[in-house]
């Protein structure tokens, strides 16, 4: 009895299904739990369940295929992301190197620019600008015209025996209409001492004219230097109002004399702050910046350096009022007369524009 129970196994699922799906005439006595045939409704339900099971298995197969494709796409995406991260890391390293190289190139370019600017200004040392001559008076012979006028105006002993103008011409701006602003005449002198003496005499002349036309004479500078020198105009106006002696040195360095001491300024903002600190008339507030004037340090071949105000005593040193290399502009507070300005930021003749001071298209003579 116990052995029969041990050998008895539970029916399998297929046996259960066959039990209900086998026609009634083919079943034996134990085909159903009650010993009778299975009803037709149960057979239909089992068929529906079997069909649903087949459909579910088909769907599961499709889902498995889709999951496999998604996994493959995910592997590809991970691989591409890894490659992108590697490339981004390499790009960042290359960018750091490029930034360093660009900084070096910018420094080098700035140094080369300053050297080129310095060389161009040095090549203009023998040049002078004559402002105020009407258009066409030279009749195409600017050199001969200026030589005749200078010899008639200057004392004979002031010019050297070999006085000559190598070449001269009008500034290369479009010819103005009748009554318009006059273009400056630019002349290059054969001898620097003659150029020096002409500029000295122009400083001493209070009212230099040619046939009732006011004539102004300036050194010839590059556009950048002229703009930087012009940026001091507000400071110079205040210094003139306070009757302080000052000089504008080359390229754009201001020297102010106060109480027997010389104060040097590399930028107009620095000079303005000094006037405010000294309390000698400068209003409290920022300096109005001249349009187009670069806020930069000194123009030197060695590169930019920090602007610093320097002060030194004048005692024991003779006053040099004719240093043309520095193009000093003197305002003597003890004098009743004011000497003629010798830089392009000085007074202009009526109707004069920025181009009259040579700020447009000025070639290097020599």
Secondary structure, 3 states (H helix, E strand, C coil): CHHHHHHCCCCCHHHHHHHHHCCHHHCCCCCCCCCCCCCHHHHHHHHHHHHHHHHHHHHHHHHHHHHHHHHHHHHHHHHHHHHHHHHHHHHHHHHHHHHHHHHHHHHHHHHHHHHHHHHHHHHCCCEEEEECCCCCCCCCCHHHHHHHHHHHHCCHHHCCCCCCEEEEEECCCCCCCCCCCCCCEEEEECCHHHHHHHHHHHHHCCCCEECCEECEEEECCCHHHHHHHHCCHHHHHHHHHCCCEEEEECCCEEEEEECCEEEEECCHHHHHHHHHHHCCCCCCCCCCCCCCCCCCCCCCCCCCCCCCCEEEECCCCCCCCCCCCCCCCCCCCCCCCCCCCCCCCCCCCCCCCHHHHCCCCCCCCC
